[in-house]
Amino acid sequence: MKKFFSISLTFAILFVSLFSINAFAEDALPKTDALLDRLETATEVSVTIKSGETKLFGVIPAKITNTVAVKGNTVAYEYSVGFITARVVTADDGIYAYMPTLPFFYVKMDRNPLEGADIWTLVLDAANITQGFIAYRESYEETVDGVTYYVEKYDDREFVTSKFYYEGDTLKMLKVEDSSTDSIQYTYFEDISFDVDDSFFSIPSGAADLSPILKGIFASLIK
């Protein structure tokens, strides 16, 4: 469960860092800058990233997605492989982990590392760290796997080039190239939303707390 929470926080910060760029265009605001402006004024956001495909039980094809959502000072992370989904939600009294498809039980960690923190301040602080290091260069169209994208290109004035691929106004892919290490990294976006339903952050009503049972099992295993 600590791993789930760590991943959720990491995704939230990475998401902000990816779009924290100080860019200027002569004629029009780049789509990526507009996305950044929206993020800076928002109070909630949800990002779903596609992480590839697998086969459940070695037979059923399934997409792997990771979703991070932030609303006010609440963070939720969801890992999904087909119909199997696990969700972790922060709350005032701790961190809860459960399966939305089987909302009959949950596991709880009493301590919330972000208790009392201003989540959006953390988000904007992360944004400011990278602001000014990456600059807008150009926009053009590029066809990838039969799909024509509108691409905005940025760089850090040295080695790293970031290319944002859009379908209409929707960001679909980020390609980061580092010439100093001769590496390329892709991030595929399934959805970015600034309107997150409250149910995504809710704890199953009437669900059983299995934390004591699981703690007992773990304790018996390490004796």
GIQUI-V515833 format. One record per run of one state. SS is the DSSP state (H for helix, E for strand, - for the rest). FROM is the first residue (numbers start at 1). TO is the last residue. If there is no record, write none. Layout:
<<SS | FROM | TO> <SS | FROM | TO>>
This chain:
<<- | 1 | 1> <H | 2 | 18> <- | 19 | 30> <H | 31 | 41> <- | 42 | 43> <E | 44 | 56> <- | 57 | 59> <E | 60 | 71> <- | 72 | 73> <E | 74 | 81> <- | 82 | 83> <E | 84 | 91> <- | 92 | 93> <E | 94 | 99> <- | 100 | 101> <E | 102 | 109> <- | 110 | 118> <H | 119 | 130> <- | 131 | 134> <E | 135 | 144> <- | 145 | 146> <E | 147 | 155> <- | 156 | 159> <E | 160 | 167> <- | 168 | 169> <E | 170 | 178> <- | 179 | 182> <E | 183 | 193> <- | 194 | 197> <H | 198 | 201> <- | 202 | 207> <E | 208 | 209> <- | 210 | 210> <H | 211 | 221> <- | 222 | 223>>
